[in-house]
Amino acid sequence: MIVLELIRLALQRLGAGRLRTALTALGVVIGVAAVVALVGVGQGATSGITARLQGLGTNLLTISPGGAVTGFTRGAAGSAQTLTLDDATALATVPDIAGVAPEITSQQLVVAGTKNTTTQIVGTTPDYQTVRAFEIWQGSFISPLAVEHGLRVAVLGATTADDLGLGAEAVGQTITIGGLPFEVVGILQPKGSLGPFSQDDQVVVPITTLRHAFNSTDRVRTIGVSVDSVATMDAAKAAITALLRQRHGLDATAEDDFTIQDQAQLLSTVSDVSTTLSLLLAGIASISLVVGGIGIMNIMLVSVRERTREIGIRKAIGARERDILVQFLVEALTLSVLGGLVGTALGVAVSAAIGTVAGWGIVVSPWTVLIALGFSVLVGVVFGVWPARQAARLDPVVALRYE
């Protein structure tokens, strides 16, 4: 028999018992839908996290102070005061560095008219916009002239501007930070949160202004460094490490009194973890496919029993064992493939719905769909072979006498 004729006969036979066919295919539908949906959600979550991490900055290296040592007790990373403004200035001379942004912070009350909020004030330089990949919504960023002369100008994060009830007309207005007047020169585009930390709830001011008004130290909380390209990331890290060790007078046996976090390594780690999690979820969901396969095998065995006399007649008029085997196998495959197609459509719909709610959109790889459909075909083959062989091996004499 030609393939199309076999498929037509299979569909005709399956259509004779629609309810039974639908219930049998349901296991495959659920299994395939679960695989596609869970893997799609995993890929979407990975995409969302990666976008947030990339939004932290362009080819970002974050340099933080090391841990302070008191007696025999070492504090957490960042508890020491080992990085200075001079360190940041020196880092600007390192090859392959696109920007250096030292940061000093202070929590202050910000007031605009009748509204107020307590938020983080970040003292930094104009390179902060490039290093941390911020975009301006209204106005402009702090200028080198503002840093040089310690001008009282401020750039508001999107959340801070909303909390203060300020919109596009805020540029040029005066607000108070810690009781001191500042002119608003710009508002940043929103970037969202990374975990519990919001990148939009802050006020950026010139680093010289913050030092003069709220924090006279030349010690910095962190130094953000933007590298020219990913290819030069390792070379830049090595050069920065060597320069800071030299500036801090560390001998060859001493530990670094600073830490350098590589954004690329963090992205790679997130990707590896997400891939492992997606595979785990797909493995769990594939159990449903096995259950669906058992259902197919069960219904095919019942079909063989019901059609014993039909098989005997076919053999009596010349049908070979191979013909009977192929016929029943095609029926099992048709059932599993139909279930796989419906399950794939359902899985994509569920993944899209979750992605829309979570904010990362539809992220379903074509490979995920192909693998899910491939598994549904494999289920049809594996669980359809035995019933098909049972049918093919029936003795035609015994089959004809079966009532």
C-alpha positions in Angstrom: 0.0 0.0 0.0 1.2 3.5 -0.7 1.8 5.8 2.3 -1.1 8.1 1.6 -3.6 5.2 1.4 -2.3 3.9 4.7 -2.8 7.3 6.3 -6.3 7.6 4.9 -7.2 4.2 6.2 -5.7 5.1 9.6 -7.7 8.3 9.8 -10.9 6.5 8.8 -10.4 3.9 11.4 -9.5 6.4 14.1 -12.5 8.6 13.1 -14.8 5.6 13.7 -14.2 6.0 17.5 -13.7 9.7 17.9 -14.1 9.8 21.7 -11.7 6.9 22.3 -9.2 8.4 19.8 -9.4 11.8 21.5 -8.9 10.4 25.0 -6.0 8.2 23.8 -4.3 11.2 22.1 -4.8 13.4 25.2 -1.8 11.9 26.9 0.4 12.8 24.0 -1.2 16.3 23.8 -0.5 17.0 27.4 3.1 15.6 27.3 4.1 17.6 24.2 2.3 20.8 25.4 4.1 20.5 28.8 7.5 20.0 27.1 7.1 23.0 24.7 5.6 25.3 27.3 8.1 24.5 30.0 11.1 24.8 27.7 9.7 28.0 26.2 9.2 29.5 29.6 12.8 28.5 30.5 14.1 30.1 27.4 12.0 33.2 27.9 13.3 33.6 31.5 16.8 33.2 30.3 16.2 35.9 27.7 14.7 38.2 30.2 17.5 37.8 32.8 20.1 38.2 30.1 18.5 41.4 28.8 18.5 42.8 32.4 22.1 41.9 32.9 23.1 43.4 29.6 21.2 46.5 30.6 23.6 47.0 33.5 26.2 48.2 31.1 28.3 47.7 28.0 31.1 45.1 28.4 31.0 45.9 32.0 33.6 45.3 34.7 32.7 46.3 38.2 35.6 46.9 40.6 34.7 46.8 44.3 36.8 47.2 47.5 37.9 44.1 49.2 36.9 42.9 52.7 38.1 44.8 55.8 40.1 42.7 58.3 39.6 43.4 62.0 41.9 41.2 64.2 41.4 37.7 62.8 38.0 38.4 61.3 37.6 39.3 57.6 34.5 41.3 56.6 32.4 40.9 53.5 33.6 42.1 50.1 33.2 45.8 49.8 33.6 46.5 53.5 37.1 47.9 53.1 38.0 51.4 51.9 40.6 50.5 49.3 39.5 52.3 46.1 40.0 56.0 45.6 39.2 58.6 43.0 42.9 58.6 42.0 42.5 54.9 41.2 39.7 55.7 38.9 41.7 58.4 37.2 44.6 56.0 36.7 42.4 53.3 35.2 41.4 55.7 32.4 44.9 55.2 31.0 44.6 51.4 30.6 44.4 50.3 27.0 41.0 49.0 25.7 39.0 51.0 28.2 36.1 52.9 26.8 34.9 54.6 30.0 35.5 54.7 33.8 32.9 55.8 36.2 33.7 56.0 40.0 30.7 56.0 42.3 30.1 57.5 45.7 26.7 57.1 47.2 24.6 58.7 49.9 21.0 58.2 51.1 19.2 61.6 51.2 15.7 63.1 51.3 14.7 64.6 48.0 11.9 67.2 47.9 10.1 68.6 44.9 7.2 71.0 45.8 4.9 69.1 48.2 6.2 65.6 47.4 9.3 63.9 48.7 11.2 60.6 48.6 14.3 59.2 50.3 16.5 57.6 47.7 20.1 56.9 46.7 22.2 59.8 45.5 25.0 58.6 43.1 28.0 60.9 42.7 29.8 60.1 39.5 31.2 61.3 36.2 29.8 61.7 32.7 31.1 58.3 31.8 28.5 56.8 34.1 25.9 57.0 31.3 28.1 55.0 28.9 29.4 52.5 31.4 25.9 51.7 32.9 24.2 52.0 29.5 21.6 54.6 30.6 19.6 56.6 28.0 18.2 60.1 28.5 14.5 60.6 28.3 14.4 64.3 28.8 17.2 66.9 29.1 20.8 65.9 29.3 23.3 64.0 31.5 25.8 65.7 33.8 28.6 67.4 31.9 32.4 67.5 32.5 32.0 71.2 33.3 29.5 70.3 36.1 32.0 67.8 37.5 34.9 70.2 37.2 33.1 73.1 39.0 31.0 71.0 41.4 27.7 72.4 40.1 24.5 71.5 41.9 22.8 69.7 39.0 20.9 66.4 39.1 19.6 63.7 36.8 16.6 61.8 38.0 15.9 58.1 37.6 12.5 57.3 36.1 11.1 55.9 39.4 12.4 58.9 41.4 10.8 61.3 38.9 7.5 59.5 39.2 7.7 59.5 43.0 8.2 63.3 43.0 5.4 63.8 40.4 7.8 65.2 37.8 7.4 64.8 34.1 9.1 66.3 31.0 8.6 69.8 32.4 10.8 69.0 35.3 14.0 69.9 33.4 15.1 73.3 34.6 13.2 73.1 37.9 14.8 73.2 41.3 14.6 70.4 43.8 16.3 70.0 47.2 18.5 67.1 48.1 19.4 66.8 51.8 18.2 70.4 52.2 20.4 71.8 49.4 18.9 73.2 46.1 19.7 71.3 42.9 18.7 72.1 39.3 17.2 69.1 37.4 19.0 68.8 34.0 17.7 65.4 32.9 15.5 62.4 33.5 16.7 58.9 32.6 14.9 56.3 30.5 13.5 53.4 32.7 15.6 50.2 32.8 13.7 48.1 35.3 14.8 46.2 38.4 17.5 43.5 38.8 16.2 41.4 41.7 15.4 43.6 44.6 17.5 46.5 43.3 15.9 49.2 41.1 18.1 50.9 38.6 15.5 53.6 38.2 15.2 54.8 41.8 18.3 57.1 42.1 19.5 60.6 41.6 22.8 61.2 39.7 24.9 64.2 40.6 28.5 65.3 39.9 30.9 63.3 42.1 32.6 66.5 43.2 29.3 68.0 44.3 28.4 65.0 46.4 31.8 65.0 48.0 31.5 68.6 48.9 27.9 68.5 50.1 27.5 65.1 51.8 30.6 62.9 51.7 34.1 64.5 51.9 36.0 61.2 51.5 37.9 60.4 48.3 37.1 56.7 48.8 34.6 55.3 46.3 32.0 52.5 46.7 32.7 51.0 43.2 34.3 51.8 39.9 32.5 50.8 36.7 34.6 50.2 33.7 33.4 49.8 30.1 35.7 47.7 27.9 36.0 48.4 24.2 34.9 44.8 23.2 34.3 41.4 24.6 37.5 40.1 22.9 39.6 42.4 25.0 37.8 41.8 28.3 40.4 39.4 29.8 43.4 41.6 28.8 41.7 44.6 30.3 41.0 42.7 33.6 44.7 41.6 33.8 45.9 45.2 33.1 43.5 46.7 35.7 44.6 44.1 38.3 48.3 44.8 37.7 47.7 48.6 37.9 45.7 48.5 41.1 48.1 46.1 42.8 50.9 48.4 42.0 49.1 51.5 43.2 48.1 49.8 46.5 51.6 48.6 47.1 50.7 44.8 47.2 53.6 42.4 47.0 53.6 39.2 44.9 52.2 37.1 47.8 49.5 39.5 49.0 45.9 39.0 48.1 44.0 41.5 46.1 42.3 44.2 48.2 39.7 44.6 45.5 37.4 42.4 43.4 36.6 42.6 39.7 33.2 41.2 38.5 33.0 40.3 34.9 29.6 40.7 33.3 30.4 38.2 30.6 31.1 35.5 33.2 27.8 36.3 34.9 25.9 36.0 31.7 27.6 32.7 30.9 26.7 31.3 34.4 23.1 32.4 34.0 22.9 30.8 30.6 24.3 27.5 31.8 22.0 27.4 34.8 19.0 28.2 32.7 19.9 25.6 30.1 20.2 22.9 32.8 16.9 24.0 34.3 15.2 23.9 30.9 16.5 20.3 30.3 15.3 19.3 33.8 11.8 20.7 33.2 11.7 19.1 29.8 12.7 15.7 31.3 10.0 15.9 33.9 7.4 16.9 31.3 8.4 14.0 29.0 7.1 11.6 31.6 3.6 12.6 30.4 4.7 11.5 26.9 5.5 8.1 28.2 2.1 7.9 29.9 0.5 8.9 26.6 2.5 6.2 24.8 1.2 3.6 27.2 -2.3 4.8 26.4 -1.6 4.4 22.7 -0.2 0.9 23.2 -3.3 -0.1 25.3 -5.8 1.2 22.7 -3.9 -0.5 19.8 -3.9 -3.8 21.7 -7.7 -3.4 22.2 -8.0 -2.6 18.4 -6.1 -5.8 17.5 -8.5 -7.8 19.6 -11.6 -6.1 18.1 -10.3 -6.5 14.5 -9.0 -10.1 14.8 -11.6 -11.4 12.2 -10.7 -8.5 9.8 -7.0 -9.4 10.1 -7.9 -13.1 9.3 -9.8 -12.1 6.2 -7.0 -9.9 5.0 -4.5 -12.6 5.4 -6.8 -15.1 3.7 -7.0 -13.0 0.6 -3.2 -12.5 0.4 -2.1 -9.8 2.9 1.4 -10.4 4.2 2.5 -10.0 7.8 4.4 -6.9 6.7 1.3 -5.3 5.4 -0.6 -5.9 8.6 2.4 -4.7 10.7 2.7 -1.5 8.6 -1.1 -0.8 8.8 -1.3 -0.9 12.6 2.0 0.9 13.0 0.8 3.8 10.8 -2.4 4.0 12.9 -0.3 4.4 16.1 2.0 6.9 14.4 -1.0 8.9 13.1 -2.5 9.0 16.5 0.7 10.2 18.2 1.5 12.8 15.5 -2.0 14.3 15.7 -1.5 14.5 19.4 1.9 16.0 18.9 0.6 18.7 16.6 -2.2 19.7 18.9 0.1 19.6 21.9 2.7 21.8 20.2 0.0 24.4 19.3 -1.2 24.3 22.9 2.3 24.5 24.4 3.2 27.5 22.2 0.0 29.3 23.3 0.7 28.7 27.0 4.3 29.8 26.6 3.2 33.0 24.8 0.6 33.7 27.5 3.1 33.3 30.3 5.7 35.3 28.3 3.3 38.2 27.8 2.4 38.4 31.4 6.1 38.1 32.5 7.2 40.7 30.0 9.7 38.7 27.8 7.2 38.0 25.0 7.1 34.8 22.9 10.4 32.8 23.1 10.0 29.3 21.6 12.9 27.9 19.7 12.0 26.0 16.4 14.3 23.3 17.7 12.1 22.9 20.7 9.0 22.3 18.5 10.9 19.9 16.3 12.3 17.9 19.2 8.8 17.7 20.8 7.3 16.5 17.6 10.1 14.0 17.1 9.4 12.6 20.6 5.8 12.2 19.8 6.7 10.2 16.6 9.1 8.1 18.7 6.4 7.4 21.2 4.1 6.2 18.4 6.8 3.9 17.0 7.9 2.5 20.3 4.5 1.9 21.8 2.9 0.9 18.4 5.4 -1.8 17.4 4.3 -4.5 19.8 0.5 -4.3 19.1 1.3 -4.2 15.3 3.5 -7.3 15.6 0.8 -9.0 17.6 -1.7 -8.3 14.8 0.8 -9.4 12.1 1.5 -12.7 13.8 -2.1 -13.8 14.1 -2.8 -17.2 12.6 -5.3 -16.6 9.7 -7.3 -19.8 10.5 -7.6 -18.9 14.1 -8.5 -15.3 13.2 -11.2 -16.4 10.9 -12.8 -18.5 13.5 -12.7 -15.7 16.1 -16.1 -14.2 17.1 
